[in-house]
Amino acid sequence: MITCPKCGNRIPARMPLFLTRFNTTITCTTCASKLQWKNKRTGSLIGGVGGGVGGGFGTLLLINWSQTGNVVYLILFAGLLATVFFAAWVAMVKFTRFEQVTA
């Protein structure tokens, strides 16, 4: 759960979805303070592992689908994409830390 270090209120879980390497700040919806992403390397690690796992298994599923023509592999591929997305999102919400931007 992400909390504002200034007011202590919870920040909506959708806010980390908008963080990038170039956009590292979000605004608290309660006290309007700017919060900066404190541990950028954690986000890069989560994205890298999620992309590697999703890309590896996704490639295997798509190769099997192209060779056999079985639709089950496409359904598994869609499920894999959804699972990797939500797992990365939950990890970002749990492990992302913020600090208040000074000046």
C-alpha positions as CSV (number, residue, x, y, z in Angstrom):
1,M,0.0,0.0,0.0
2,I,1.4,3.4,-1.0
3,T,1.0,6.1,1.6
4,C,1.9,9.8,1.4
5,P,4.9,10.5,3.7
6,K,3.6,14.0,4.4
7,C,-0.1,13.4,5.3
8,G,-0.1,9.6,5.7
9,N,-3.1,9.1,3.5
10,R,-3.3,6.3,0.9
11,I,-2.5,7.0,-2.7
12,P,-4.6,5.2,-5.3
13,A,-3.0,2.0,-6.6
14,R,-3.3,3.1,-10.2
15,M,-0.8,5.9,-9.7
16,P,2.4,3.7,-10.1
17,L,1.1,2.7,-13.5
18,F,2.0,6.2,-14.7
19,L,5.6,6.2,-13.4
20,T,8.4,6.0,-16.0
21,R,12.1,6.7,-15.9
22,F,11.3,10.3,-17.1
23,N,8.1,10.9,-15.1
24,T,9.2,10.1,-11.6
25,T,6.7,12.2,-9.6
26,I,3.1,11.8,-8.6
27,T,0.8,14.2,-6.7
28,C,-0.9,13.2,-3.5
29,T,-4.7,13.5,-4.0
30,T,-5.2,14.7,-0.4
31,C,-2.5,17.3,0.4
32,A,-1.4,18.0,-3.2
33,S,2.3,17.4,-2.3
34,K,4.6,16.2,-5.0
35,L,6.0,12.7,-4.3
36,Q,9.2,11.4,-6.0
37,W,9.9,7.8,-6.8
38,K,12.6,6.8,-4.2
39,N,13.7,3.4,-5.4
40,K,13.8,3.5,-9.2
41,R,16.0,0.4,-9.5
42,T,13.2,-1.7,-7.9
43,G,10.8,-0.6,-10.6
44,S,13.4,-1.5,-13.3
45,L,13.9,-4.9,-11.7
46,I,10.2,-5.6,-11.6
47,G,9.7,-4.5,-15.2
48,G,12.7,-6.5,-16.4
49,V,11.8,-9.7,-14.7
50,G,8.2,-9.4,-15.7
51,G,9.2,-8.7,-19.3
52,G,11.7,-11.6,-19.4
53,V,9.3,-14.1,-17.9
54,G,6.3,-12.9,-20.0
55,G,8.4,-12.7,-23.2
56,G,10.0,-16.1,-22.7
57,F,6.8,-18.0,-22.0
58,G,4.8,-15.9,-24.5
59,T,7.3,-16.9,-27.2
60,L,7.1,-20.6,-26.4
61,L,3.3,-20.4,-26.4
62,L,3.2,-18.6,-29.7
63,I,5.7,-21.0,-31.3
64,N,3.6,-24.0,-30.2
65,W,0.4,-22.3,-31.5
66,S,2.0,-21.6,-34.9
67,Q,3.2,-25.2,-35.2
68,T,0.0,-26.9,-34.0
69,G,-2.7,-24.4,-34.8
70,N,-4.4,-25.2,-31.5
71,V,-6.4,-22.3,-30.1
72,V,-5.6,-23.3,-26.5
73,Y,-2.2,-21.8,-26.8
74,L,-3.7,-18.4,-27.7
75,I,-6.0,-18.5,-24.7
76,L,-3.0,-19.4,-22.5
77,F,-1.0,-16.5,-24.1
78,A,-3.8,-14.1,-23.2
79,G,-3.9,-15.4,-19.7
80,L,-0.1,-15.1,-19.4
81,L,-0.2,-11.5,-20.5
82,A,-2.9,-10.6,-17.9
83,T,-1.1,-12.5,-15.1
84,V,2.3,-10.8,-15.8
85,F,0.6,-7.4,-15.9
86,F,-1.2,-7.8,-12.6
87,A,1.8,-9.4,-10.9
88,A,4.0,-6.5,-11.9
89,W,1.3,-4.0,-10.8
90,V,0.9,-5.6,-7.4
91,A,4.7,-5.8,-7.0
92,M,5.0,-2.1,-7.9
93,V,2.3,-1.1,-5.4
94,K,3.9,-3.2,-2.6
95,F,7.6,-2.3,-3.2
96,T,7.5,1.3,-4.5
97,R,8.6,3.9,-2.0
98,F,8.1,7.7,-2.3
99,E,9.7,10.7,-0.7
100,Q,8.5,14.3,-0.7
101,V,10.1,16.5,-3.3
102,T,11.9,19.4,-1.7
103,A,11.9,22.7,-3.6
